[in-house]
Amino acid sequence: MRKDTRSNCPINLSLEIFGDRWTLLVLRDVIFGGARHFRELLASPERISSNVLADRLATLVDHGLLTKADDPSHKQKVTYNLTEQAIQLVPVLAQLNVWGTRHLPVTDVHAARAEVLAVGGPPLWEVFMDELRETHLGPRARRQPAPSGPTVAARMQAACAAALDRVPGTAPSGQDHESQPAST
């Protein structure tokens, strides 16, 4: 944590971490897009530069929002995992999504995942947070047993795919939607 903060106000201290253009987008891509490696994060639709991405990842690791571990599948690759502290940002990001879809000119594709979160509200956010805990912290990190049916992540992915299917010139349902935006 920086020692040269402007004040100990909780909003100021939060902005010391999240108050730049990229940090929340990196977390968005890990939380909602499932990105876990540098190259996946570099592929963000906003086209973050590699040096800025490296800086933001280091900041998130330094502040305890991400952990970094060697990837056993490749010597030169690392995997980034969310910490509990970062997982607890899901309600904040969900509210930003709701606000953005209500007040800004977002596309249907970008609004699709946000709508799943808005309709499900806080109970669904808790289920999604448990999914993230299982993925990033391990199965024992869950607070509740996994509910039956599709995961929240799968429901958001399906909503995005359905919105893409309605856009002229995109792949029909059942085909790969790799070009889906990571944003919610």
C-alpha positions in Angstrom: 0.0 0.0 0.0 1.3 3.5 -0.9 2.4 5.6 2.0 1.9 8.9 0.2 -1.9 8.8 0.2 -3.8 12.1 0.2 -6.0 11.1 3.1 -7.3 8.1 5.0 -10.9 8.6 3.7 -12.1 5.2 2.4 -13.2 6.7 -0.9 -9.8 8.3 -1.4 -7.9 5.1 -0.4 -10.1 3.1 -2.8 -9.4 5.5 -5.6 -5.7 5.2 -4.9 -6.1 1.6 -6.2 -9.0 1.9 -8.7 -8.9 5.5 -9.8 -7.1 5.0 -13.1 -8.5 4.1 -16.5 -7.4 0.4 -16.5 -7.5 -1.2 -13.1 -11.2 -2.0 -13.0 -11.1 -3.2 -16.6 -8.4 -5.7 -15.7 -10.5 -6.9 -12.8 -13.5 -7.0 -15.1 -11.7 -9.3 -17.5 -10.6 -11.6 -14.7 -14.0 -11.6 -12.9 -16.4 -11.7 -15.8 -14.3 -12.7 -18.8 -12.4 -15.5 -17.1 -9.0 -14.2 -18.2 -6.2 -15.6 -16.1 -3.0 -15.0 -18.2 -1.2 -11.9 -19.4 -2.0 -12.5 -23.1 -5.7 -13.0 -22.4 -5.8 -9.7 -20.5 -3.8 -8.0 -23.3 -6.6 -9.1 -25.7 -9.1 -6.8 -24.0 -11.3 -4.9 -26.4 -10.0 -1.6 -25.0 -6.5 -2.5 -26.2 -4.4 -1.9 -23.1 -0.7 -1.6 -23.8 1.5 -4.3 -22.4 3.5 -2.0 -20.1 0.3 -0.5 -18.6 -1.1 -4.0 -18.1 2.1 -5.2 -16.4 1.9 -2.2 -14.1 -1.7 -2.7 -13.2 -1.2 -6.4 -12.6 1.7 -5.6 -10.3 -0.4 -3.0 -8.5 -3.3 -5.5 -8.0 -0.9 -8.1 -6.7 0.8 -5.6 -4.4 -2.6 -4.6 -3.0 -3.7 -8.1 -2.4 -6.5 -8.3 -5.1 -4.7 -10.8 -7.3 -2.2 -13.5 -6.6 0.3 -14.6 -9.2 1.6 -18.2 -9.6 3.7 -20.1 -12.1 1.6 -21.9 -14.7 2.5 -25.6 -14.6 1.6 -25.9 -18.3 4.3 -23.4 -19.5 7.6 -22.3 -17.9 7.2 -18.6 -19.0 3.5 -18.3 -18.1 1.9 -17.1 -14.9 -1.7 -17.5 -13.8 -3.5 -14.7 -12.0 -6.1 -15.6 -9.4 -8.5 -13.4 -7.6 -8.3 -13.0 -3.8 -11.3 -12.9 -1.5 -10.8 -9.1 -1.4 -11.2 -8.9 -5.2 -14.2 -11.3 -5.2 -16.0 -9.0 -2.8 -15.9 -6.3 -5.5 -18.6 -8.2 -7.5 -21.5 -6.2 -6.0 -19.7 -2.9 -6.8 -19.0 -4.0 -10.4 -22.6 -5.3 -10.7 -23.9 -1.9 -9.6 -21.6 -0.1 -12.0 -23.1 -2.3 -14.8 -26.6 -1.5 -13.8 -25.9 2.2 -13.7 -24.1 2.1 -17.0 -26.8 0.2 -18.8 -29.4 2.6 -17.5 -27.6 5.9 -18.3 -25.0 5.2 -21.0 -25.3 4.1 -24.7 -24.1 0.5 -24.2 -24.8 -2.1 -26.9 -27.2 -5.0 -26.3 -24.2 -7.4 -26.3 -22.5 -5.4 -23.6 -25.7 -5.1 -21.6 -26.5 -8.8 -21.7 -24.3 -10.0 -18.9 -25.2 -6.9 -16.8 -28.9 -7.7 -17.2 -28.4 -11.2 -15.8 -26.7 -9.7 -12.7 -29.3 -7.0 -12.4 -32.3 -9.4 -12.6 -30.7 -11.8 -10.2 -29.7 -9.1 -7.8 -27.6 -9.7 -4.6 -28.6 -13.3 -4.2 -27.2 -14.1 -7.6 -24.1 -12.0 -6.9 -23.4 -14.2 -3.9 -23.8 -17.4 -6.0 -21.4 -15.9 -8.6 -18.9 -14.9 -5.9 -18.9 -18.5 -4.7 -18.2 -19.7 -8.3 -15.3 -17.3 -8.3 -14.1 -18.6 -4.9 -14.1 -22.1 -6.2 -12.3 -21.2 -9.4 -9.7 -18.9 -7.9 -9.3 -20.1 -4.3 -10.3 -23.7 -4.5 -13.5 -25.8 -3.9 -13.3 -25.5 -0.1 -13.5 -21.7 -0.4 -17.2 -21.9 -1.3 -19.6 -20.6 1.4 -22.6 -22.4 0.1 -23.1 -25.6 -1.8 -23.2 -25.1 -5.6 -26.9 -24.8 -6.7 -28.1 -27.1 -9.4 -28.5 -25.8 -13.0 -26.2 -23.7 -15.1 -23.6 -21.5 -13.4 -24.0 -17.8 -13.2 -20.9 -17.5 -15.5 -22.6 -19.8 -18.0 -25.9 -17.8 -17.8 -24.0 -14.6 -18.5 -22.1 -16.2 -21.4 -25.4 -17.5 -22.8 -27.0 -14.1 -22.6 -24.1 -12.5 -24.4 -24.2 -15.2 -27.1 -27.9 -14.7 -27.5 -27.4 -10.9 -27.9 -24.6 -11.6 -30.4 -27.0 -13.9 -32.4 -29.4 -10.9 -32.7 -26.6 -8.7 -34.2 -26.6 -8.9 -38.0 -23.4 -10.4 -39.4 -22.4 -12.4 -36.3 -22.1 -16.1 -35.9 -25.4 -18.1 -35.6 -26.3 -19.7 -32.3 -24.1 -22.7 -31.4 -21.0 -21.4 -33.2 -18.0 -20.0 -31.5 -18.3 -16.5 -30.0 -14.6 -15.8 -29.3 -15.1 -12.2 -30.3 -17.5 -11.6 -27.4 -16.6 -8.5 -25.4 -15.3 -9.3 -21.9 -17.3 -6.5 -20.4 -20.6 -7.0 -18.8 
